[in-house]
Amino acid sequence: MFEHPYLSHQITTFEQEQIERAAERRRFLIEHADQIVPRREGAFRRMLRRMTGGRREVAPPARSTASRTADGRATAGCDRAAAPAQ
């Protein structure tokens, strides 16, 4: 018995299309990072935070390209100030 190449070709084609879509999505998000506004915390996340004692289980992003105002909106064209050396 042998494997017909049609199935493996279809799977390879589908995986390549997924990789291309993911790369395009990452590129778009990088180009429009100043327009991304995080969602407000929902009921489920509030419940989990209360159950875990307020500890964050997911680390915040390493860097941000836009500064945030007090109400969470992004300010365009502002860079973060460098931390003073200690």
C-alpha positions in Angstrom: 0.0 0.0 0.0 1.1 3.5 -0.6 0.0 7.0 0.4 -1.5 9.1 -2.3 0.3 12.5 -2.6 -3.0 14.4 -2.9 -3.7 14.4 0.9 -0.1 15.4 1.9 -0.2 18.1 -0.7 -3.5 19.5 0.6 -2.2 19.5 4.2 1.0 21.2 3.2 -0.9 23.8 1.2 -3.3 24.5 4.1 -0.4 24.8 6.6 1.4 27.2 4.3 -1.7 29.4 4.0 -2.1 29.4 7.8 1.5 30.5 8.2 1.0 33.3 5.6 -2.1 34.5 7.4 -0.4 34.5 10.8 2.6 36.5 9.3 0.2 39.0 7.8 -1.7 39.3 11.0 1.5 39.9 13.0 2.7 42.5 10.4 -0.6 44.3 10.6 -0.6 44.4 14.4 3.0 45.7 14.5 2.1 48.5 12.0 -1.0 49.5 13.9 0.2 49.0 17.5 -0.7 52.6 18.5 -4.4 51.8 17.7 -4.7 48.7 20.0 -6.6 49.3 23.2 -6.8 46.5 25.7 -10.2 45.3 26.7 -11.7 46.0 30.1 -11.5 43.2 32.6 -14.6 41.0 32.3 -16.5 39.2 35.1 -14.6 35.9 34.7 -11.2 37.5 34.9 -12.3 39.6 37.9 -13.4 36.4 39.6 -10.1 34.6 38.8 -8.1 37.6 40.1 -10.1 37.5 43.4 -9.6 33.8 43.7 -5.9 34.0 43.1 -5.4 36.8 45.5 -4.8 39.5 42.9 -1.6 37.9 41.5 -1.2 38.3 37.7 -0.6 34.9 36.1 0.3 36.4 32.7 3.3 38.7 32.5 2.6 42.1 30.9 4.0 42.8 27.4 7.8 43.5 27.5 7.4 46.7 25.6 4.8 49.1 24.5 4.9 51.4 21.5 2.3 53.8 22.8 1.8 55.5 26.1 -1.6 55.1 27.9 -3.6 57.8 29.5 -5.4 57.3 32.9 -8.5 55.9 31.2 -6.5 53.4 29.1 -6.5 55.2 25.7 -3.4 55.3 23.7 -1.6 58.6 23.0 -0.1 58.9 19.6 3.5 59.7 19.1 4.6 59.6 22.8 7.6 57.6 23.9 8.2 56.3 27.4 10.8 58.1 29.4 13.9 56.1 30.2 14.2 54.9 33.8 16.8 56.7 35.9 20.0 54.7 36.6 20.3 53.6 40.2 
